[in-house]
Each structure stands twice: as C-alpha cells, then as structure tokens.
Amino acid sequence: MGVFVFLPLVLPLTAWPIARLAEQHLHPRTATRLLTTVAAVMAACSTLCLALVMVVGTAQLPGNPLPDGWSDPEVRDAVPYDEIAGKAAIPALCAVVAACARTLRRHARVRGRAHRALTGLPDTGVAVLRDATPYAYALPGGRRDRVVVTTGLLERLRPAERRALFAHERAHLAGGHHRFLLTVQLAARANPFLRPLRTAVAYTAERWADEEAARHIGSRRTVAHAIGKAALVSRGTPVPTLAGLAAPGPVPRRVAALLGPEPVVRRWPSLFTAVGLAVWCAAAGTAVSAMSSANAAVTMVLILHAATPL
C-alpha cells in the first residue's frame, strides 16, 4: 500500500481545472451531474483513506482498544510515517465528521423551519407569502415539493416573468437540485480541495434551472429579464441553502448565457479540447483515487485479519 494510501487526500486537486471549464463549455445538466459525481467519489475515497491511516497510526498507542496484533510491524509498515500520520489523522477525521454532521443538521433545520413557516397556508404547489421583501425559492420535501414566493416579488414582475419564475423553481424541484447541492457541500466539508466544485455546482444548478425555464416558456430573453429584475430587487433567498431564482452568485453570467445561443448537449467532450482534457484529467484522478482507496482498504483488511487472533 505504501504512499498510495495518501493519494486520495490530494487527488481532488486534479478536479480544479474542470470546475470553471465545465461551467463554460458543458451543458448545465451534464456539468452538474459530472461535477457532483466527481466530488462525491473523491470525498468518499479521501475519508476512507484518512480512516485507514488513523487505524494504522494509532494501533500501537498504549491503551487503544484494538487487538495487540494490529500493532505488529507488518501492519505499521503498510503506511509510511505511520505514527505521525496516524496521530494527525485523528483530529482531521474528527473535524470531517463534525463538519458533515453540522452541515446535515443545518440543512434539516433550515428545511424544517421553512416548512413550519408555511403552516396555515393552502396545501398547493405554490405558497404565496404576504411579505414585502421580494424573494422566492424551491422548498423540497415534507408532504410535497413547493415553490415559495412573496407578494413583494410577484408585484415587481410582469406576467411573463412570473411564468419564468415558477418554471425556474419547478425545474429545481423536478431535477432534485437540492440533492446535488447538499452532496457537494458535504464533499467540500470532507476535503477542502473540493471547494471549487461546490461553487461550480451551485452555479451550474442555477443554469440548469434557467435553461429548463426557457425551454418551458419558450423565451430565453424573458427568463433573463426575470433573473435580472429579481436580482436587482432582492438579495437572494432568506436561507442560502435553498435554491432560488435570484440565488447568490454570478447573475450577470447567467443573464449573458441566456442571451446567447442555447447550450448543446454533449455526451462526452473530445480529448482534443480544453474542457475535454480537463474532464479526462478529472476522470483519471477520480479513477486513481477510487483504485488507491480500494487497494488500501483491501490490503488493510487482509493485514488486520492476519494480525487479529482468532
């Protein structure tokens, strides 16, 4: 196993080039799914290898609850600098677990609070809040998915722009964008090197909803006007974990993309392009990360099984 156990901890760096290129050159739906998959796999692999390093590095510490055979030289030789790396892995793994638990708890708390705020309103797909503050967002889960919008925003939009608003929010719900956003948030907590992918997915998910709304109402310009107007009169959603029409981020880029040609859906970009090279590089890094973590896990299981007395 050797130094290969450390590879999944740094291989997420290979995904950096694809983050920006995917935003610009891939269809938003393809970019969202690709970047989320890469982030999830790399985060899982790095967390697994961090746990393996901790087990090997701490097996020889006095007072540990592990079997005595796990501190044999054969086990420690599986990871170079096992004692230093193992001790460092303890607080690192605890930080990862705590950060992911905090993210999940915050996500559940925000959704629960948002659903409770709708108590007493008609159980319809659209919930209109009597609030002068203009905002709108897609609220998944609960008894049903709902689009939440305030009267303050509806009063500032023309009828065609209102249709664009509802189409955009329904696209978030239909595409399950909250799952992609939560996945990349957890991945970024597990490995800080994956933060660029979290930012990229937050943008591509909005662009995905933009394109779906434009296809639904048949006017890209109307959706662009709705996004621009909503961004000018509002400050995004009151809770940043919920997707919305005027979500924080590069709104001018979204508007410019809608005023340009419709993105083309490509199954897999050519290697002889910048985005293709970045995709293949990220795919290779993900594959190597998965193989390294799998190799480390299998090797560790075999060694520990042999060292554990029956």
N, C-alpha and C positions, 0 to 999 in steps of 0.2 A: 504493500500500500504506500508506504513512504510519504514523500512530499505531496503525492497526488491527492491526499486527503484534504489539503489546503486549497486545491484548485477551485472548488465550487464557491469558496469565500470571495475570490477575486474575479472569477469569470464573468460576473454581471457587468464588468467594465466593457465587455465586448458588445453589449447591447446599447451602449450610449449612441453610436453613430446612427442606429436605426430610428431612434426616438424622434429626431427632428425630420429626417428624410421621409419617414412613414407619414408624418403629418402632411407633408407637402406633395407626395407623389403617389401614395396609395389611396384607394377608396376608403373613406372613413370607417365603413363597416369592417373591411378587411384589416385596416390598421388597428382598430380597437381589439378585435379578436386576436390578432397576431401578437401585439404587444402585451396583452393580458396573459396569454398563454406563456410567453417567454418569461414574464415577471413571476408567474406562479411557479413554474418549474424551477427556475433559478433560486427562488426564495426557499422552496421546499428542500432543494439539494443543499444549499448552504446551511440551513438549520440542522439538517440531518448530520452533516459532517461536523458541525460545531458540537453537536451532542456526542458524536463518536470521539472527538478529540478530548472532550471533558471526561468521558468514561475512562479512556486510556491514561490520561494525565493524572487523574485523581485516584486510580486504583491502588497506588502504593502509599497513599497518605494514611497515617495511623488513624484508627477509629472509623474508617469508612465501612459501610455495611456490605460491601462487595465480598465475594468469596476470596480467600487468600490466593488461589491460583490465578486470579486476574492481575496480580501484581508481579507475575513472573517476568523475567527479562524478555521472553519471547513476545509477550503482549506489549511491553513498553517499546520494543524495537519496531513495532508497527508504525509508530508515529515519531518522527524526529523531534527533539527538544520536548519530549512528552510532558515533563514536569512543568516547564514554563508555560507551554501552550495549554496544558490542561487546567492550570490554575487561572490563566487568563480567560479560558472559555467559560468558567463558572459564572462570573458576573456578566459576561457577554450574553450567555444563553438566558440568564435570569432577566436581563434587560429586554431581550427579544420577546420572551413570554409575557412580561409585564406590559410592554408596548402594544402587543397584539391584543391582549385581554382588555386593555384600556380602550383601544380602537373599537373593538366589538361592543363593549359596554356603552361607549358614547354613541355608536350607531344605533343600538337598540333604544337608548334613552331618547335620542332625538326623534326617532320614528314614533315611539310611544307618546311623546309629548305632542307631536304633530297630529296624531290620531285623536288624542284627547281634546285637542283644540277644536275638532270638528264635531264634538258631541252636541246633539240637538239639531244639527243640520240635516236636510233630506239625504237619504242614502242613495245618492245618484253618482254617476261617474265624474261629475264636475261639482266641486264645492266652492261657492262664491262667498267670500268673507267680506263683511261690511267694514272695510278698513281703508282709510285714505292713503295709506302707504302703498305705493304700487309695487307688487311682486307677484310671482307665480312660480309654482314648482310641481313636479310629479311626485306623488306620495304612494309608494308601493306597499303591499302587504295589508295586514288587517283582514277585514271581511272582504275587501275588494280594493283594486287599484283605483286611485282617484287623482284628478287634476285639481289643484288648489289655486285659486286666483282671487285677487282682491278687486273690489269695485274701483279702487283708485287706479288700477292699471287698465281695467276694461274701459273706463271713461276716457282714457287717453289714446285708445286705439280705434282705428276705423274698422268697420265690419269685416273687410277682407283680412286685415291684420289680426283681428280676433280669431278668425279661422286658422290663420297661420300659427297663432299662439297655441290653440288647442291641438292642432295637428302635431306641433313640435313636442308638447308634453306627452301626448298619447304615444308618440314614437319612442320616447324614453321608457314608458311603461311596457310597450309591446316588445321592445328589444331587450328588456331586462338590464338596462344600463346600470342600475344600482348595484348589480352583482359584479360587473366589471370594475366599477369604481371602488367597491369595497375590497375586491381581490387585490388590486394594485396598491391600495392603501396598506393592506396587511403585508404585501410583499416589500414595500418600502420600509415598513417597520422592522421586518426580518433582516433586511440587508440594505443599509443606506445607499449602496451603489445603485439601487434600483429606483431611486427617487426621480430621475429623468423620465422613466417610463410612466410613473404615476402622473406627472404633469402632462405628458403626451396623451395618455388615455383620457384624462379629463377634457382635453381639447377635442380629440377625435370622436368621443361620445357625443359631444355637443354638435359637431359637424355631421355626424351620422343622423342625429335627430333633425338637423337643418335640412339635409337632403331628402329625408323621408317626408318632411312637411312640405317641401317644394314640390315633390312628386305628387303628393296628395291633393294639393290645391291648384297645381298646375302653373305656378308662377314663382320663380326663384326671386324675382325682384320684390315681390310682396313680402316674402319671408325676410329678405334682407332689410326692408324698411321696418318690419315689426321688431326685428332684433335690435336694430339701431335705435329705434324710438324707446323700446323697453330699457335699453342700457342707459339712455340719457335721463330717463325719468326715475329710474330705480337704482338700487345698489345691490342688485342680485337678490338671492333668496335670504330670508332671515336666518336660515340654518345652512351653512356651507356644505353639509354632507348630502343635501338633496339637490338633484339636477333641476335646472330651470332655464327658461328662455334667455334670461339675462344673467346667466351664471358668470361668476368672476372669471376673467381670462382674456385672451386676445380677441375681443369683439370685432375690432376693425379687420382682422384677418378672416374672421367668419363671414363678415359682410362682403369683403372683397372676393372671397371664394364663391359666394352665391351670385355675385355679379359677373363672374367668369363662366367658362363652359362647365357643363356637368362632368364630374369625375368619372373616369372609365373604370369598370370593374375588371381587374386582372387577377387571374388565379395565382400566379407566381411570377414576380418580375424577373426579367432576364439578368443573368450574372454580369453582363457587359454594360450595366448601367450603375449609377451611383447608389440608387436605392436597392437594386438587386444585389450588389456587392455587400451592402450593409445588412440586408436580410439574410443572405447566406452566411455572413460572419456571425450574426446573432444566432442563427440556427446551429451553426457549428459550435459556438460557445455553449449553447443550451445542451446540445448533444454530449459534448465533452463533460459538462457539469453533471449531467444525469449519469453518464457512464462512470465518472470518477466516484460519485457518491454511492452508486450501486456497488462498485468494486470495493469501496471502503467498507460498506455495510456487510457485504458477503464475507470479506476477509475477517472483519471483526467478529462476526457470528461464529465462523469456523475456529478462530483462535480462542475465543472465550469459551466455546463449547468444549474444546480440547483441554482448556485450563481449569474448567469447572469440575470439581469432583462429583461423582455420582452419589 
